[in-house]
Amino acid sequence: MTPALINTPVLETERLTLRAFARQDVKRAMRFLVSERSQYMGGPYTSHDAWNHCASLIGHWAIHGHGIFSICLKGSDDAIGDVGPYFPEGWVEKEIGWDLWDPEFEGKRYATEAALAAREYAFGTLGWTTAVSYIDPKNANSIGVAKRLGCTLDDTAGIPQLPDWEGTLVYRHPSPKGMTE
């Protein structure tokens, strides 16, 4: 028997399908997490820490009823990255996060497209009224995504008290239409 999360949403955009992070994504995600590409999110991880991170993404769905989506190109179930609403223990605010696992998928605006859909889900379905994205100041690609999403730097927001997070930038997402803070 293979346990699976049931009733997790699937979001679709023009070019992408977003589904719950799942067992089938672990191997590819771990390759990303143990590589230098994960340097802006606390990596490179050890294999053990990468596996635990993947397990936490699956567990986030079970604990919170929402979590990180795997990004798949339409017509494929092979994940190319992840995106979504994230609020693990230790986070100061609810986050919309994103990663593309291979450089071949960068520069095509997949992260922006996926993050827009994830943000709409967080604000609409989950009822979030605010969200941030925590970004390493050296991660120019991720800063570019945040700016394309209409996010602005928020120097007043707190950051998680985690090792090596000092200096992390906090980008505030624009409030959902019709809501005031």
C-alpha positions as CSV (number, residue, x, y, z in Angstrom):
1,M,0.0,0.0,0.0
2,T,1.2,3.5,-0.9
3,P,-0.2,6.1,1.4
4,A,-1.3,9.3,-0.4
5,L,-2.8,12.6,0.6
6,I,-6.4,12.8,-0.6
7,N,-8.5,15.9,-1.5
8,T,-5.5,18.1,-2.1
9,P,-6.2,20.7,-4.7
10,V,-4.7,20.8,-8.2
11,L,-4.2,24.3,-9.6
12,E,-3.9,25.0,-13.3
13,T,-2.4,27.9,-15.2
14,E,-1.9,28.5,-18.9
15,R,1.3,26.4,-18.9
16,L,1.5,24.6,-15.6
17,T,-0.2,22.2,-13.3
18,L,0.4,22.6,-9.5
19,R,-0.3,19.6,-7.3
20,A,0.6,18.6,-3.8
21,F,4.3,17.8,-3.2
22,A,4.4,14.0,-3.2
23,R,6.5,10.9,-2.8
24,Q,7.4,10.8,-6.5
25,D,9.0,14.3,-6.2
26,V,11.5,13.5,-3.4
27,K,14.3,12.1,-5.5
28,R,14.4,15.1,-7.9
29,A,13.9,17.6,-5.1
30,M,16.8,16.0,-3.1
31,R,19.1,16.4,-6.1
32,F,18.3,20.1,-6.0
33,L,18.6,20.4,-2.3
34,V,22.1,18.7,-2.1
35,S,23.4,20.9,-4.9
36,E,24.8,24.4,-4.9
37,R,21.5,25.6,-6.5
38,S,19.9,25.4,-3.0
39,Q,22.5,27.9,-1.6
40,Y,19.9,30.6,-1.2
41,M,17.6,28.5,1.0
42,G,20.1,27.1,3.5
43,G,21.8,24.6,1.2
44,P,23.5,22.7,0.1
45,Y,21.8,20.2,2.4
46,T,23.2,16.9,3.5
47,S,21.2,13.9,2.1
48,H,19.7,13.4,5.5
49,D,18.6,17.0,5.8
50,A,17.3,17.1,2.2
51,W,15.2,14.0,2.9
52,N,13.8,15.6,6.1
53,H,13.0,18.8,4.2
54,C,11.0,16.8,1.6
55,A,9.2,14.8,4.3
56,S,8.3,18.1,6.0
57,L,6.8,19.4,2.7
58,I,4.5,16.4,2.6
59,G,3.8,16.6,6.3
60,H,2.9,20.3,6.0
61,W,-0.2,19.3,4.0
62,A,-1.2,16.8,6.6
63,I,-0.7,19.2,9.5
64,H,-2.0,22.5,8.0
65,G,-4.3,21.2,5.2
66,H,-2.3,23.2,2.7
67,G,1.3,23.4,1.6
68,I,3.9,23.5,-1.1
69,F,2.8,22.5,-4.6
70,S,5.0,20.7,-7.1
71,I,5.2,22.6,-10.4
72,C,4.6,20.5,-13.4
73,L,4.5,21.5,-17.1
74,K,1.0,20.8,-18.4
75,G,0.8,17.3,-19.7
76,S,3.5,16.0,-17.5
77,D,3.5,14.8,-13.9
78,D,7.3,15.3,-13.5
79,A,8.0,18.2,-11.1
80,I,10.3,21.0,-12.2
81,G,10.2,22.9,-8.9
82,D,7.9,23.8,-6.1
83,V,5.8,26.8,-5.0
84,G,3.1,27.6,-2.5
85,P,1.8,28.7,0.8
86,Y,4.2,27.8,3.6
87,F,4.0,28.4,7.4
88,P,6.2,25.9,9.3
89,E,7.2,26.1,12.9
90,G,9.5,29.1,13.5
91,W,8.3,31.2,10.6
92,V,7.2,34.7,11.7
93,E,4.7,35.2,8.9
94,K,2.9,33.1,6.3
95,E,5.1,32.8,3.2
96,I,4.6,32.2,-0.5
97,G,7.8,30.4,-1.6
98,W,9.1,29.1,-4.9
99,D,12.1,27.1,-6.3
100,L,12.9,25.8,-9.8
101,W,15.1,22.8,-9.5
102,D,17.0,22.9,-12.8
103,P,18.5,25.9,-14.7
104,E,16.9,24.8,-17.9
105,F,13.5,26.0,-16.5
106,E,14.7,29.5,-15.5
107,G,14.0,32.6,-17.6
108,K,10.6,31.2,-18.8
109,R,8.6,32.9,-16.1
110,Y,7.4,29.5,-14.7
111,A,8.1,30.6,-11.1
112,T,6.2,33.8,-11.6
113,E,3.2,32.0,-13.2
114,A,3.2,29.4,-10.4
115,A,3.6,31.9,-7.6
116,L,0.6,34.0,-8.9
117,A,-1.6,30.9,-8.8
118,A,-0.3,29.9,-5.4
119,R,-0.9,33.4,-4.1
120,E,-4.5,33.5,-5.5
121,Y,-5.1,30.1,-3.7
122,A,-3.7,31.4,-0.4
123,F,-5.7,34.6,-0.5
124,G,-8.8,33.1,-1.9
125,T,-9.3,29.6,-0.7
126,L,-7.2,29.8,2.5
127,G,-8.4,33.3,3.3
128,W,-4.9,34.7,4.0
129,T,-4.9,38.5,4.1
130,T,-1.2,38.9,3.9
131,A,1.9,37.0,2.9
132,V,5.6,37.5,2.5
133,S,8.5,35.9,0.7
134,Y,11.8,35.4,2.5
135,I,14.6,35.9,0.0
136,D,18.4,35.8,0.3
137,P,19.8,39.2,-0.8
138,K,22.1,37.5,-3.3
139,N,19.3,35.6,-5.0
140,A,18.7,38.0,-8.0
141,N,16.4,35.5,-9.8
142,S,14.1,35.2,-6.8
143,I,14.1,39.0,-6.2
144,G,13.1,39.4,-9.8
145,V,10.1,37.0,-9.3
146,A,9.0,39.0,-6.2
147,K,9.1,42.2,-8.1
148,R,7.1,40.8,-11.1
149,L,4.6,39.7,-8.5
150,G,4.2,43.3,-7.3
151,C,5.9,42.6,-3.9
152,T,7.7,45.3,-2.1
153,L,10.5,45.2,0.5
154,D,9.2,45.3,4.0
155,D,12.0,46.4,6.4
156,T,9.6,46.2,9.4
157,A,8.7,42.5,9.0
158,G,10.4,39.9,11.2
159,I,12.4,37.0,9.8
160,P,12.6,33.5,11.2
161,Q,15.3,33.1,13.9
162,L,17.3,30.4,12.0
163,P,21.0,30.0,11.4
164,D,22.4,32.1,8.6
165,W,19.2,34.0,8.0
166,E,20.5,37.4,9.2
167,G,20.2,39.8,6.3
168,T,17.3,37.9,4.7
169,L,15.0,40.2,2.7
170,V,11.3,40.2,3.3
171,Y,9.1,41.0,0.3
172,R,5.5,41.7,1.1
173,H,2.9,40.6,-1.4
174,P,0.2,43.1,-2.3
175,S,-3.0,42.6,-0.4
176,P,-5.8,40.8,-2.2
177,K,-8.3,43.0,-4.1
178,G,-11.0,44.4,-1.9
179,M,-9.1,43.9,1.3
180,T,-7.4,46.4,3.5
181,E,-4.7,45.7,6.0
